[in-house]
Amino acid sequence: MSEKIIIYQKPTCSKCRATLSLLNESGKPFDAINYYEEPLTAEKLRELIQKLNLPVRAVLRSDEPAARGLESASDNEIIDAMVANPDLIQRPIVVRGNAAKLCRPPENVLSLLKE
């Protein structure tokens, strides 16, 4: 697996920092995208969720105050809410080619680092 590695993260997030440490220790090149500075579009978020192979609700941080009222929302409504409020997105998300992992715990990234 030689595709570019990309981490979508929030610098103040402890899980993101731990995942970044694992990526740095691997010695493999990667790009880090702070999706607060480079906001995700609905299209990009859908692409990431598809690569994660998870339901949309699994990527929603349902414990966030902004998630109130989304209990009966459609997938599209949840995606729109996550784009409008990035705190609603589970993080970090690491992508390599067509594969992606939600790195909670950070060690989930290790399976993407194998050649």
Backbone as CSV, one residue per row, in Angstrom:
resi,resn,N_x,N_y,N_z,CA_x,CA_y,CA_z,C_x,C_y,C_z
1,MET,0.854,-1.167,0.000,0.000,0.000,0.000,0.901,1.232,0.000
2,SER,0.952,1.936,-1.106,1.869,3.071,-1.191,1.146,4.403,-1.373
3,GLU,-0.178,4.412,-1.236,-0.917,5.645,-1.427,-0.601,6.655,-0.332
4,LYS,-0.827,7.911,-0.667,-0.597,9.010,0.270,-1.480,8.848,1.511
5,ILE,-0.923,9.164,2.664,-1.641,9.106,3.932,-2.078,10.528,4.285
6,ILE,-3.343,10.670,4.655,-3.886,11.968,5.044,-4.622,11.794,6.366
7,ILE,-4.343,12.675,7.313,-5.074,12.684,8.577,-5.917,13.951,8.637
8,TYR,-7.201,13.764,8.885,-8.129,14.869,9.095,-8.277,14.994,10.600
9,GLN,-7.892,16.160,11.141,-7.761,16.258,12.581,-8.004,17.662,13.098
10,LYS,-8.094,17.725,14.435,-8.207,18.982,15.173,-6.998,19.027,16.105
11,PRO,-6.122,20.016,15.969,-4.872,20.041,16.730,-5.032,19.963,18.253
12,THR,-6.145,20.422,18.798,-6.323,20.393,20.250,-6.898,19.070,20.763
13,CYS,-7.193,18.153,19.871,-7.783,16.859,20.234,-6.682,15.888,20.669
14,SER,-6.827,15.283,21.847,-5.793,14.374,22.357,-5.648,13.128,21.480
15,LYS,-6.741,12.599,20.961,-6.668,11.410,20.094,-5.959,11.771,18.782
16,CYS,-6.191,12.978,18.296,-5.521,13.436,17.073,-4.021,13.558,17.306
17,ARG,-3.640,14.150,18.432,-2.214,14.303,18.732,-1.540,12.936,18.886
18,ALA,-2.210,11.990,19.534,-1.638,10.652,19.698,-1.499,9.951,18.353
19,THR,-2.489,10.119,17.482,-2.421,9.514,16.147,-1.307,10.152,15.331
20,LEU,-1.163,11.471,15.426,-0.065,12.159,14.735,1.283,11.636,15.214
21,SER,1.421,11.367,16.507,2.673,10.809,17.036,2.970,9.456,16.405
22,LEU,1.947,8.617,16.297,2.144,7.303,15.676,2.531,7.448,14.206
23,LEU,1.909,8.386,13.518,2.267,8.621,12.113,3.710,9.120,12.010
24,ASN,4.102,10.037,12.875,5.478,10.538,12.862,6.475,9.415,13.145
25,GLU,6.165,8.561,14.120,7.049,7.441,14.466,7.183,6.448,13.322
26,SER,6.152,6.350,12.479,6.188,5.386,11.374,7.213,5.767,10.316
27,GLY,7.541,7.057,10.241,8.479,7.524,9.228,7.863,7.657,7.842
28,LYS,6.596,7.321,7.712,5.923,7.433,6.413,5.441,8.868,6.217
29,PRO,5.564,9.371,5.000,5.086,10.730,4.752,3.559,10.797,4.845
30,PHE,3.060,11.917,5.346,1.616,12.098,5.431,1.302,13.584,5.407
31,ASP,0.067,13.882,5.084,-0.436,15.247,5.141,-1.412,15.333,6.296
32,ALA,-1.345,16.402,7.048,-2.276,16.646,8.141,-3.179,17.806,7.747
33,ILE,-4.480,17.559,7.798,-5.447,18.585,7.450,-6.261,18.927,8.692
34,ASN,-6.130,20.168,9.114,-6.942,20.692,10.209,-8.261,21.117,9.576
35,TYR,-9.308,20.322,9.772,-10.560,20.615,9.073,-11.336,21.775,9.694
36,TYR,-10.739,22.429,10.673,-11.291,23.689,11.166,-10.751,24.842,10.328
37,GLU,-9.526,24.696,9.831,-8.933,25.717,8.963,-9.266,25.463,7.494
38,GLU,-9.387,24.189,7.137,-9.761,23.787,5.772,-11.049,22.976,5.882
39,PRO,-12.195,23.656,5.979,-13.458,22.970,6.227,-13.792,21.910,5.180
40,LEU,-14.387,20.835,5.675,-14.835,19.764,4.792,-16.145,20.166,4.124
41,THR,-16.269,19.821,2.854,-17.541,20.006,2.167,-18.405,18.779,2.447
42,ALA,-19.685,18.892,2.169,-20.577,17.738,2.337,-20.113,16.594,1.443
43,GLU,-19.686,16.924,0.232,-19.208,15.895,-0.700,-17.972,15.180,-0.151
44,LYS,-17.018,15.931,0.378,-15.796,15.341,0.934,-16.118,14.495,2.163
45,LEU,-17.010,14.969,3.018,-17.389,14.207,4.199,-18.077,12.901,3.804
46,ARG,-18.936,12.942,2.796,-19.574,11.707,2.305,-18.519,10.717,1.802
47,GLU,-17.528,11.236,1.085,-16.445,10.393,0.566,-15.682,9.738,1.725
48,LEU,-15.374,10.509,2.761,-14.662,9.961,3.915,-15.494,8.888,4.619
49,ILE,-16.778,9.151,4.799,-17.655,8.182,5.465,-17.743,6.904,4.650
50,GLN,-17.795,7.035,3.329,-17.824,5.843,2.464,-16.536,5.042,2.628
51,LYS,-15.391,5.718,2.666,-14.114,5.025,2.844,-14.020,4.384,4.227
52,LEU,-14.623,5.006,5.225,-14.637,4.434,6.572,-15.504,3.179,6.636
53,ASN,-16.439,3.079,5.696,-17.374,1.950,5.663,-18.169,1.886,6.974
54,LEU,-18.603,3.058,7.411,-19.400,3.178,8.630,-20.704,3.906,8.302
55,PRO,-21.740,3.666,9.110,-22.949,4.477,8.936,-22.663,5.922,9.347
56,VAL,-23.400,6.848,8.777,-23.201,8.269,9.065,-23.257,8.522,10.565
57,ARG,-24.215,7.915,11.259,-24.360,8.143,12.703,-23.126,7.717,13.502
58,ALA,-22.339,6.780,12.983,-21.129,6.328,13.683,-20.036,7.394,13.650
59,VAL,-20.157,8.362,12.765,-19.166,9.428,12.630,-19.624,10.697,13.361
60,LEU,-20.836,10.670,13.874,-21.402,11.803,14.602,-21.004,11.734,16.072
61,ARG,-20.479,12.824,16.580,-20.179,12.936,18.017,-21.483,13.315,18.713
62,SER,-22.254,12.308,19.060,-23.604,12.526,19.577,-23.617,13.146,20.972
63,ASP,-22.465,13.152,21.667,-22.410,13.756,22.999,-22.191,15.273,22.954
64,GLU,-21.968,15.812,21.765,-21.781,17.262,21.626,-23.128,17.977,21.780
65,PRO,-23.150,19.121,22.448,-24.403,19.874,22.588,-25.084,20.162,21.245
66,ALA,-24.293,20.405,20.209,-24.857,20.721,18.892,-25.563,19.522,18.254
67,ALA,-25.372,18.342,18.824,-26.025,17.143,18.277,-27.468,17.005,18.759
68,ARG,-27.840,17.814,19.739,-29.224,17.758,20.223,-30.171,18.066,19.081
69,GLY,-31.191,17.266,18.965,-32.174,17.463,17.910,-31.874,16.664,16.653
70,LEU,-30.726,15.966,16.624,-30.378,15.168,15.439,-30.771,13.695,15.594
71,GLU,-31.443,13.367,16.695,-31.779,11.961,16.949,-32.586,11.334,15.809
72,SER,-33.488,12.100,15.205,-34.320,11.547,14.128,-33.954,12.145,12.767
73,ALA,-32.786,12.784,12.683,-32.357,13.413,11.431,-31.945,12.369,10.396
74,SER,-32.092,12.733,9.134,-31.644,11.871,8.036,-30.123,11.945,7.924
75,ASP,-29.547,11.023,7.169,-28.096,11.046,6.946,-27.661,12.382,6.344
76,ASN,-28.415,12.870,5.375,-28.058,14.144,4.739,-28.125,15.295,5.731
77,GLU,-29.116,15.293,6.608,-29.222,16.344,7.615,-28.055,16.273,8.600
78,ILE,-27.649,15.066,8.956,-26.511,14.901,9.863,-25.226,15.390,9.198
79,ILE,-25.030,15.031,7.943,-23.841,15.491,7.210,-23.833,17.016,7.124
80,ASP,-24.975,17.610,6.804,-25.050,19.073,6.739,-24.712,19.691,8.094
81,ALA,-25.193,19.073,9.179,-24.895,19.587,10.524,-23.405,19.464,10.833
82,MET,-22.779,18.348,10.428,-21.354,18.162,10.676,-20.515,19.158,9.879
83,VAL,-20.931,19.455,8.655,-20.211,20.443,7.841,-20.332,21.826,8.486
84,ALA,-21.521,22.159,8.981,-21.750,23.460,9.610,-21.051,23.576,10.965
85,ASN,-20.895,22.434,11.658,-20.284,22.433,12.988,-19.308,21.257,13.082
86,PRO,-18.036,21.474,12.737,-17.054,20.386,12.707,-16.854,19.659,14.042
87,ASP,-17.273,20.275,15.163,-17.166,19.575,16.447,-18.006,18.303,16.459
88,LEU,-18.942,18.185,15.542,-19.809,17.008,15.484,-19.154,15.806,14.804
89,ILE,-17.981,15.999,14.216,-17.313,14.924,13.477,-16.372,14.163,14.404
90,GLN,-16.543,12.826,14.458,-15.590,11.986,15.196,-14.221,12.168,14.557
91,ARG,-13.192,12.144,15.378,-11.844,12.379,14.867,-10.832,11.597,15.674
92,PRO,-9.660,11.427,15.105,-9.229,11.774,13.755,-9.638,10.698,12.743
93,ILE,-9.676,11.113,11.504,-9.917,10.191,10.394,-8.626,10.155,9.582
94,VAL,-8.108,8.945,9.367,-6.890,8.780,8.576,-7.248,7.991,7.325
95,VAL,-6.794,8.507,6.183,-7.091,7.907,4.887,-5.800,7.485,4.215
96,ARG,-5.855,6.336,3.581,-4.761,5.886,2.724,-5.394,5.182,1.542
97,GLY,-5.342,5.834,0.384,-5.984,5.271,-0.806,-7.486,5.202,-0.611
98,ASN,-8.044,4.008,-0.821,-9.481,3.822,-0.669,-9.860,3.342,0.724
99,ALA,-8.901,3.273,1.619,-9.162,2.813,2.986,-9.087,3.996,3.946
100,ALA,-9.885,3.923,4.983,-9.859,4.963,6.015,-10.179,4.328,7.356
101,LYS,-9.680,4.956,8.400,-9.914,4.486,9.772,-10.284,5.678,10.644
102,LEU,-11.249,5.451,11.494,-11.532,6.382,12.564,-10.595,5.972,13.693
103,CYS,-9.665,6.811,14.034,-8.580,6.428,14.947,-8.918,6.740,16.399
104,ARG,-9.941,6.089,16.859,-10.375,6.080,18.246,-10.502,4.619,18.621
105,PRO,-9.496,4.017,19.147,-8.269,4.568,19.694,-7.238,4.872,18.591
106,PRO,-6.231,5.684,18.918,-5.216,6.064,17.937,-4.527,4.874,17.272
107,GLU,-4.402,3.763,17.976,-3.719,2.578,17.420,-4.424,2.019,16.191
108,ASN,-5.659,2.451,15.930,-6.352,2.011,14.713,-5.575,2.391,13.457
109,VAL,-4.739,3.428,13.563,-3.977,3.881,12.407,-2.950,2.826,11.962
110,LEU,-2.518,1.982,12.864,-1.439,1.037,12.544,-1.776,0.114,11.382
111,SER,-3.042,-0.261,11.253,-3.418,-1.151,10.138,-3.262,-0.448,8.780
112,LEU,-3.330,0.876,8.755,-3.136,1.614,7.499,-1.656,1.798,7.167
113,LEU,-0.790,1.574,8.126,0.644,1.795,7.916,1.361,0.589,7.365
114,LYS,0.704,-0.564,7.353,1.334,-1.788,6.824,1.446,-1.672,5.319
115,GLU,2.550,-2.103,4.807,2.758,-2.079,3.354,1.980,-3.179,2.669
